[in-house]
Amino acid sequence: MTGISDEYSKYEPFFDAVKAGDWKTAKEFYNQHPEAVRARHPFSGKTALHMAVDARQTKMVKKLVKLMDVKDLEIKSTVGGVTALGVASNTGITEMAECMVKKNRKLLTIPNSFNMIPLVRAYCNGYWHMSRYLYSETPVEYLWADNGPSGATIISQSFASKEFEIAWDLIQLCPKLAFTTDHFDSTPLHALAGLPSSFQSGAHLNFWQQWIYDRIDIQPPPLTVNFTAITVRNEENGQANNKRTPMRSVAGLLEGLVSQSKKQKEGLVSYIAEKLGINRIYKIKTVHVRSLAVLDVMCKEIKKLDMDQQLLSTVASAMLRAVDKGNVEFITKICKANPELQFVWNNEKSKILFHYAVQCRQEKIYNLLHGISAKDWFIALTDNDNNNMLHMAGLLAPFTQLNCIPGAALQMQRELQWYKEVEAVVPPKFLDSTNKDNLTPRDLFTKSHSELLQKGEKWMKETATSYTVVGALIITMMFAAAITVPGGNKDTGFPAFINEKLFMVFIASDAMSLFSSTTATLTFLGILTSRYAEDDFLKSLPTKMIIGLSTLFFAIATMMIAFSTALLIINCGHSWIVIPVILLSSVPVTLFAWMEFPLLVRITVSTYGKGKFNRNVKRWL
């Protein structure tokens, strides 16, 4: 231990000077001890070059590289087994990498302890400029499927990072990389299957965004023979991006609407593109177009390949992952490339393609069933445990799917909608067929959803109780207001302001508020006294909640109208105080609408909307 300390003490001034960027001190030490450039830290095993790279001392790195032999550059640290180039790849400073590569190109293919070459490290850590440079220098043959996981890792990582340039070139040069295992025990095919956001079906755009999306024109990336040293150099010269831009797409949308000078038009277009989110939508569509292009290359390779058991397992696993994530384009493209793949299923996990779609509650994948010729065959299938498709609907939905729906009652409703949808499709005999546990689909549904049923009942009761209190208070106030009218009564017993037009507005709004709040309260009481059977959550309870919320909202609105008209009647001629008070009276209505109206809309759409299921799917396979 003393020997190690003495050795470190000897070179410590040199290491400190290198890390501080003090070339003068470092050079003087080197002149006395030339072996210092090869000296290693006793614990980390790093050389001075490693330390200079860690410290981002670019000038020092260049000078040290000149002093070192070619072989010295290949020294690895003890921790991580990384060369200095490997460390540089994780900094994003291309200059440091360039000076080392020029002296020793072998560094490009020396992996660290995790079998990652510098290019893969740079790509995984998001240093795109560094990645492009290293890709242009790394022998492309080293990235092919037969030479390890490096190429597959780059393609897999490109989907998550949305950086497709290198991956697009690589997948064309070696399509087999799609099925090659990467550093993370996955494959590019599997990685793409798990990213529905890479395709249009997973974009979740609203009407306005979809309208913009459809009018942005983006061409697929061109097929290339060799990307290496083309994109990198063009990009450095600022010439790589000659394709259609968001500005041009927006200009196309606005053409004919804007007739100004070119400079004014560009400024207006840029402003509109930013404010309307067109730039963001352009980027989204660019990712979709490029992902489809990569998937097309993979599908062409699938057409050529003879499916052995291992490859078949890889594709089947990717397809099941696509089903789990709701990746519609992936399923349709793969099945069109090789229609036999639709019949592939995982024997070990007993997963059939469309049965699994029902289990995962992926309605977009399930709807595809109605567009294939083998629909009846799939519907009639049972798995290894004798579960039919309706049994799959009887299982509880995954948490990720349930969590997207607010409230346990609506979650229960969605589960019942799934069950009823599948029930309408399967043969009648399947309704009473039992699985290996001797459970019918309905038995399995009841067993799997018992806890959710209790939560749904609790949610309904708590919600109804809260609204019942509000409704009862409104009834009390409106009844009292109807008896003690503004201004009181004359000696004749008639109201003092009976001839005022505003008084009739007061009476009408008071009556409507009273009647609607009474209706709301009785409806919520009906919810509280419901039997809470499973099927009640499908239509009965949601309908009562819709009626209750609607009438309660109307009661609050008309109550505020009655209050405002009463103020106007009593304080006629004092508008300076009446108007601000009336404006303030709109706050409760607005607040209630802001908090509860989305729930009302959600329940209404969920109960009486067109739904998520579509049996009129055009034949696609």
Secondary structure in CASP SS format (residue, H / E / C, confidence):
PFRMAT SS
TARGET T0000
AUTHOR 0000-0000-0000
METHOD secondary structure of the structure
MODEL  1
M C 1.00
T H 1.00
G H 1.00
I H 1.00
S H 1.00
D H 1.00
E H 1.00
Y H 1.00
S H 1.00
K H 1.00
Y H 1.00
E H 1.00
P H 1.00
F H 1.00
F H 1.00
D H 1.00
A H 1.00
V H 1.00
K H 1.00
A H 1.00
G C 1.00
D C 1.00
W H 1.00
K H 1.00
T H 1.00
A H 1.00
K H 1.00
E H 1.00
F H 1.00
Y H 1.00
N H 1.00
Q H 1.00
H C 1.00
P H 1.00
E H 1.00
A H 1.00
V H 1.00
R H 1.00
A C 1.00
R C 1.00
H C 1.00
P C 1.00
F C 1.00
S C 1.00
G C 1.00
K C 1.00
T C 1.00
A H 1.00
L H 1.00
H H 1.00
M H 1.00
A H 1.00
V H 1.00
D H 1.00
A C 1.00
R C 1.00
Q C 1.00
T H 1.00
K H 1.00
M H 1.00
V H 1.00
K H 1.00
K H 1.00
L H 1.00
V H 1.00
K H 1.00
L H 1.00
M C 1.00
D C 1.00
V C 1.00
K H 1.00
D H 1.00
L H 1.00
E H 1.00
I C 1.00
K C 1.00
S C 1.00
T C 1.00
V C 1.00
G C 1.00
G C 1.00
V C 1.00
T C 1.00
A H 1.00
L H 1.00
G H 1.00
V H 1.00
A H 1.00
S H 1.00
N C 1.00
T C 1.00
G C 1.00
I C 1.00
T H 1.00
E H 1.00
M H 1.00
A H 1.00
E H 1.00
C H 1.00
M H 1.00
V H 1.00
K H 1.00
K H 1.00
N C 1.00
R H 1.00
K H 1.00
L H 1.00
L H 1.00
T H 1.00
I C 1.00
P C 1.00
N C 1.00
S C 1.00
F C 1.00
N C 1.00
M C 1.00
I C 1.00
P H 1.00
L H 1.00
V H 1.00
R H 1.00
A H 1.00
Y H 1.00
C H 1.00
N C 1.00
G C 1.00
Y C 1.00
W H 1.00
H H 1.00
M H 1.00
S H 1.00
R H 1.00
Y H 1.00
L H 1.00
Y H 1.00
S H 1.00
E H 1.00
T C 1.00
P C 1.00
V H 1.00
E H 1.00
Y H 1.00
L H 1.00
W C 1.00
A H 1.00
D H 1.00
N H 1.00
G C 1.00
P C 1.00
S H 1.00
G H 1.00
A H 1.00
T H 1.00
I H 1.00
I H 1.00
S H 1.00
Q H 1.00
S H 1.00
F H 1.00
A H 1.00
S H 1.00
K C 1.00
E C 1.00
F C 1.00
E H 1.00
I H 1.00
A H 1.00
W H 1.00
D H 1.00
L H 1.00
I H 1.00
Q H 1.00
L H 1.00
C C 1.00
P H 1.00
K H 1.00
L H 1.00
A H 1.00
F H 1.00
T C 1.00
T C 1.00
D C 1.00
H C 1.00
F C 1.00
D C 1.00
S C 1.00
T C 1.00
P H 1.00
L H 1.00
H H 1.00
A H 1.00
L H 1.00
A H 1.00
G C 1.00
L C 1.00
P H 1.00
S H 1.00
S H 1.00
F C 1.00
Q H 1.00
S H 1.00
G H 1.00
A C 1.00
H C 1.00
L C 1.00
N C 1.00
F H 1.00
W H 1.00
Q H 1.00
Q H 1.00
W H 1.00
I H 1.00
Y H 1.00
D H 1.00
R H 1.00
I C 1.00
D C 1.00
I C 1.00
Q C 1.00
P C 1.00
P C 1.00
P C 1.00
L C 1.00
T C 1.00
V C 1.00
N C 1.00
F C 1.00
T C 1.00
A C 1.00
I C 1.00
T H 1.00
V H 1.00
R H 1.00
N H 1.00
E H 1.00
E H 1.00
N C 1.00
G C 1.00
Q C 1.00
A C 1.00
N C 1.00
N C 1.00
K C 1.00
R C 1.00
T C 1.00
P H 1.00
M H 1.00
R H 1.00
S H 1.00
V H 1.00
A H 1.00
G H 1.00
L H 1.00
L H 1.00
E E 1.00
G C 1.00
L C 1.00
V E 1.00
S C 1.00
Q C 1.00
S C 1.00
K H 1.00
K H 1.00
Q H 1.00
K H 1.00
E H 1.00
G H 1.00
L H 1.00
V H 1.00
S H 1.00
Y H 1.00
I H 1.00
A H 1.00
E H 1.00
K H 1.00
L C 1.00
G C 1.00
I H 1.00
N H 1.00
R H 1.00
I H 1.00
Y H 1.00
K H 1.00
I H 1.00
K H 1.00
T H 1.00
V H 1.00
H H 1.00
V H 1.00
R H 1.00
S H 1.00
L H 1.00
A H 1.00
V H 1.00
L H 1.00
D H 1.00
V H 1.00
M H 1.00
C H 1.00
K H 1.00
E H 1.00
I H 1.00
K H 1.00
K H 1.00
L C 1.00
D C 1.00
M C 1.00
D C 1.00
Q H 1.00
Q H 1.00
L H 1.00
L H 1.00
S H 1.00
T H 1.00
V H 1.00
A H 1.00
S H 1.00
A H 1.00
M H 1.00
L H 1.00
R H 1.00
A H 1.00
V H 1.00
D H 1.00
K H 1.00
G C 1.00
N C 1.00
V H 1.00
E H 1.00
F H 1.00
I H 1.00
T H 1.00
K H 1.00
I H 1.00
C H 1.00
K H 1.00
A H 1.00
N C 1.00
P H 1.00
E H 1.00
L H 1.00
Q H 1.00
F H 1.00
V C 1.00
W C 1.00
N E 1.00
N C 1.00
E C 1.00
K C 1.00
S C 1.00
K E 1.00
I C 1.00
L H 1.00
F H 1.00
H H 1.00
Y H 1.00
A H 1.00
V H 1.00
Q H 1.00
C C 1.00
R C 1.00
Q C 1.00
E H 1.00
K H 1.00
I H 1.00
Y H 1.00
N H 1.00
L H 1.00
L H 1.00
H H 1.00
G H 1.00
I C 1.00
S C 1.00
A C 1.00
K H 1.00
D H 1.00
W H 1.00
F H 1.00
I H 1.00
A C 1.00
L C 1.00
T C 1.00
D C 1.00
N C 1.00
D C 1.00
N C 1.00
N C 1.00
N C 1.00
M H 1.00
L H 1.00
H H 1.00
M H 1.00
A H 1.00
G H 1.00
L C 1.00
L C 1.00
A C 1.00
P C 1.00
F H 1.00
T H 1.00
Q H 1.00
L H 1.00
N C 1.00
C C 1.00
I C 1.00
P C 1.00
G C 1.00
A H 1.00
A H 1.00
L H 1.00
Q H 1.00
M H 1.00
Q H 1.00
R H 1.00
E H 1.00
L H 1.00
Q H 1.00
W H 1.00
Y H 1.00
K H 1.00
E H 1.00
V H 1.00
E H 1.00
A C 1.00
V C 1.00
V C 1.00
P C 1.00
P H 1.00
K H 1.00
F H 1.00
L H 1.00
D C 1.00
S C 1.00
T C 1.00
N C 1.00
K C 1.00
D C 1.00
N C 1.00
L C 1.00
T C 1.00
P H 1.00
R H 1.00
D H 1.00
L H 1.00
F H 1.00
T H 1.00
K H 1.00
S H 1.00
H C 1.00
S H 1.00
E H 1.00
L H 1.00
L H 1.00
Q H 1.00
K H 1.00
G H 1.00
E H 1.00
K H 1.00
W H 1.00
M H 1.00
K H 1.00
E H 1.00
T H 1.00
A H 1.00
T H 1.00
S H 1.00
Y H 1.00
T H 1.00
V H 1.00
V H 1.00
G H 1.00
A H 1.00
L H 1.00
I H 1.00
I H 1.00
T H 1.00
M H 1.00
M H 1.00
F H 1.00
A H 1.00
A H 1.00
A H 1.00
I H 1.00
T C 1.00
V C 1.00
P C 1.00
G C 1.00
G C 1.00
N E 1.00
K C 1.00
D C 1.00
T C 1.00
G C 1.00
F C 1.00
P E 1.00
A C 1.00
F C 1.00
I C 1.00
N C 1.00
E C 1.00
K H 1.00
L H 1.00
F H 1.00
M H 1.00
V H 1.00
F H 1.00
I H 1.00
A H 1.00
S H 1.00
D H 1.00
A H 1.00
M H 1.00
S H 1.00
L H 1.00
F H 1.00
S H 1.00
S H 1.00
T H 1.00
T H 1.00
A H 1.00
T H 1.00
L H 1.00
T H 1.00
F H 1.00
L H 1.00
G H 1.00
I H 1.00
L H 1.00
T C 1.00
S C 1.00
R C 1.00
Y C 1.00
A C 1.00
E H 1.00
D H 1.00
D H 1.00
F H 1.00
L C 1.00
K C 1.00
S H 1.00
L H 1.00
P H 1.00
T H 1.00
K H 1.00
M H 1.00
I H 1.00
I H 1.00
G H 1.00
L H 1.00
S H 1.00
T H 1.00
L H 1.00
F H 1.00
F H 1.00
A H 1.00
I H 1.00
A H 1.00
T H 1.00
M H 1.00
M H 1.00
I H 1.00
A H 1.00
F H 1.00
S H 1.00
T H 1.00
A H 1.00
L H 1.00
L H 1.00
I H 1.00
I H 1.00
N C 1.00
C C 1.00
G C 1.00
H C 1.00
S H 1.00
W H 1.00
I H 1.00
V H 1.00
I H 1.00
P H 1.00
V H 1.00
I H 1.00
L H 1.00
L H 1.00
S H 1.00
S H 1.00
V H 1.00
P H 1.00
V H 1.00
T H 1.00
L H 1.00
F H 1.00
A H 1.00
W H 1.00
M H 1.00
E H 1.00
F H 1.00
P H 1.00
L H 1.00
L H 1.00
V H 1.00
R H 1.00
I H 1.00
T H 1.00
V H 1.00
S H 1.00
T H 1.00
Y H 1.00
G C 1.00
K C 1.00
G C 1.00
K C 1.00
F C 1.00
N C 1.00
R C 1.00
N C 1.00
V C 1.00
K C 1.00
R C 1.00
W C 1.00
L C 1.00
END
